[in-house]
């Protein structure tokens, strides 16, 4: 209780007035219970406490006590300092995960987000007008359809690279992803070769109208990548809509948001080290753990590469 009096909120003042009206016979027990949205037995109980203990009973029983789960100010200040100094370009959930993983400090996401919002360092998402869409059902088996695309970005903060990747439509697994100087036929073929070496030959590849896939006026109807896929009996499906290959487009949004600050935090600036981090940390320890699902059918549609098909992918590493 605060020294010098009891400070009540508006709701507590209203409750006190209604209970006094019931004690004075102005209102009935049922009327007061209806106004306070509680049972009549609760009204009788509160009136008895009010008579025996005075108006102090209007306050909650824990009023003036120190919460058992109160977080020390030093912990709050330490976490905010880390968020400002080391993780300033991380989103709030990613920042909280890194603080817990690297510094052993943890709290709930809502509490941490509230602290950051009050401190003015919360990273806000860009809100877009939502559109009603009917999402296409996933393929039943892994290896049946892989979406392929390239994302041009300043992944190391200064140089514009292209991240070429494939994502399995059935599981959202990323079987291969590599950084290259540009979105070239050589780079795409190397990614396809990495998929085949790791998983096997997929049935279909879904991509956009990029030049390496034979799209556009420059190489319409002619593509070394498509030729190699035909020799491997892989069907290449080309779409003109980015929404049609939404799984890999959403993967780019997540990857740009999380991978760029992680590379900065790790001090990685070269393409070689970035590819190593991608293969050893980001894809296996984050993406495959947090963003993949189990296919409806456990049968894999990947098939082994035959010896006579190896010449189709005879390209030098990028």
N, C-alpha and C positions, 0 to 999 in steps of 0.2 A: 504494500500500500504506500502511496506517495505521501510524504510528510506534509502536513498542513491541510489535508483534505483528500477527498476521493474524486477523481476525474472520471466522468462517465461519457461514453459515446452517446450519440443520438438514439440509437436503438436501445441502449441500456436505460436511458432516461424515459423513453416511452414505456418500456417494460415495468419500471418502477411505478410510473403513474397508473398504469392499468392494474397492477397488483394492489395499489393503495385504493383504487376505486372498488375493487372486489372486496377488500377488507371493510370498506365503508358502506357496502351494500348498494353501490351505484350500478355495478355490473355483475352479472351472474358468472358462475364458474365456467360454464360452457362458452359464454361470450368471450371471456378473457382467453380461454384456451384456443378458440378459433382465431382471435386476433394475433396471438403469439405463435400460432401454428404448432401447438404441442398438445399433449393429453391433459385431461382434467386432473389426473393424479399428479402430474408434474406441477400444475398450478397449486394444488394443495401442499405439495412438498416445498415449493418455493415460498409460499406464504408463511409456512411454519418457520422456515429458516429466517425469513425477513423479520418475523416477530421475535425470534430468539436471539438472533445475531445482529440485527440492525441492517442498515442499507449496504453494509459491506458485502452482503451475500449477493448483491446484484452483479458484482464483478466475478469473473471466472475464478475458479479455485486456484489456478496457476498464476493469477495476476501478481506481478512483482517478483516472481521466482525466475531464476536463470534457467533457460531451456537446457535440457540435458544434451541435446544434439547441436548446441550452438557452436558455430565454427569460429575459431580464434581469428582475430583481426590480422595477426601476423601471417597466418596461412593464406588468407584472402589477399593480402598485399603482395605476398610472394608469388602467388599464381598470376595476379594481374601484371606484376613486373615481368614475369616470363612471357606472358602474352604480348606485352608491348615491345619487349627487347628482342626476343628470339622468334616469336611466332606471329608477327604482325600481319603477314599475308596469308595466314591459315584461316579457314572457316572455323566457327566456334567449336563444332564437334571434333574436327581434326585437331585443333589446338588443344582441347581437353585431353584427347587421346595421347598426344605427344607429351604433355605435361605429366600425365600419369605414368607413361612408359619410360620417360627419360629422367624424371625427377621424383617419382614416387608420391606425388601429391594428387589427391582425388577428391571430387565432390560430385554432386548430381549435375546433369547437364543444365537443367532449368536454373539452378542456383548460380552456376558459372556464367550462363548467358545473361542473367540479371546483373551480375557484377560488371561484366564487360559492357553491357548497355548503359549502365549508370556511369561507367568510366569513359564512355564515348569511343570505345574501340571495337564494338561489335561489327563484324563484317556482314553486311546485309545482302541478301540475294536480290537480283534484278527481277522484279515481278513483271510477268507478261500476262496479257489477256488470255485466259484459258479458252481452248477450243475443244468442242466435243469431237472425239475421235473413237473409232472402233478399232481396237488393237487386234492385229492378226495373231492367231494362235501360234504358239511355238511349234516347231517341228518335233516329231515324237522321239527321234533318235539323234544322238550326236554324230557328227560327220556327214549328215544328210545335206545340210545347207550351212555354208559359212559366209558371213557378210564381211566384205573387204573394203577398206577405205584408207585414205591418207589425210592427216591433219597437219597443216602448216601453222607453225607457231614459233615464238621465241622461247623455246623450252628451257634454255639455260639463262634466260634473261637478256641476251644480247644478240645471239645468232639465230636466224630463222632456219629451222630444220623441218623435216617432214617425218612424222611418226606414221609408219605404215603398219597396219595390224589387221588381223582377222579375228572374228568373234563367232563362236558357235551359236546358231540360232536356237538350239534345243536347251543348252545349259548356260549360255553367256560366258563360257570359258574362253579365254584368250590363248590359243595354242601357240601363237607367235606374234611378236611385235618388235620392230626395229626402227631406229632413227637413221635417216638418210639426208643427204643434202637437198634432195628433191623427190617428187613423186614420179619415179622413172620406171621403165620396164624392167631394168636390172634390179632395182630395189624390190619391186613387187614379186619378181621371180625368186629372189632370195628368201622373201618371207614365205612364199608358197613352198619352197624347198625345206625351210625350217619346220613348217607344219607337217609335211610328209615324213621328215626324219623323226619327228616327235610322236606323231599320232598315226600317220598313214595318209592315203589318198582320199580326199573328200569326194562326195558325189556331185555337189553343185557349189558355185561361188556366185554370190549376189553383190553387185557393185554398181557404181554410177557411170556416167558417160565420160569418164576420163580418157585421155588419149591412149594410155597404155592398154586400155580395155577395148580399143577400137571405136570409141565414141568420138563425136565431133567431126567436123569436115576434113581435118588434116589427115587422120588415119582411119576414116570410116571404112569398115570392111577389111581392114588390114591391121593385125596386131600380133607381134611375136608372142606375147603372153597368152592370147587366146589360142594361137596355133599350138603352143606347148600344152595348154589345157585339153585341146582336142586330141592330141596324141596320148594324153594320160586318161582320156575318156572322162574328163571333168566338164560338166555343162556350165557355161558362163551366162548368167542372166544379168542384163543391163537395165537399169531403171532410170527414169528422168526425175524422180521425186526423192528428195532427201528423207521425207517422212517414211518412205517405204522401207528404208534400212535404218529404222529408228534405234535398234539396239546398239549399233556401233556409233551412231550420232550421239546417243546419251552417254556412251562410254567415253567419248571425247570430252564431253562436258565435265564428267567426273574426273577424268584423268588430268585435264588442264587445271582443275581446281586443286587437286591434291599433289600431283607429281611435281609441278613447277616449284612450289615452296619447299618440298622435300629435297629436291636437287640443290636448291640454294642453301638449305640448312646443312646439307652434307658437304658443301663446298665443291660440288661437281660441276665442271664447266665444259669438259671435253665430250665429244660424241661417244668415244670408246667407253669411258667411265659411265656415261648415261645409259648406254645399252647394257652394260654389266649390272647397273643398279636396277634397270627395268627387268632383267631376266632373273636376278637373284633376290630381289627384295619386293618391288612393287607388285609384280604379277603374281608370284607364288604366295607371298605373305599377306598381301592385302586383297587383291582382286579375287583370287580364287577362294579365299576364305570368306569374304564378305558379300560378293556380288554374283555368285553362281548359284544355280538351282540344279536339282536332280531331274534328268530327262524322264519323260513318261515311260519310255521303253528303254530298258537297259542294254538292248542290242546296239552295238556300235556299227555304223555304216562306213567307217574308214576301212579301206582295204590296203593290203601290203603293196609296195611298189615292186613291180616286176623288173627283172634284170634288163630286159630289152627296152624299158621305159626310161632308164637313167640318163640316156643321151638327151632327152627332152629338157632336162634341168641342168645341163652342162654349162653353167655360167660361173664366172669367177665371183668370189665373195665380195660384198660391198664393204 
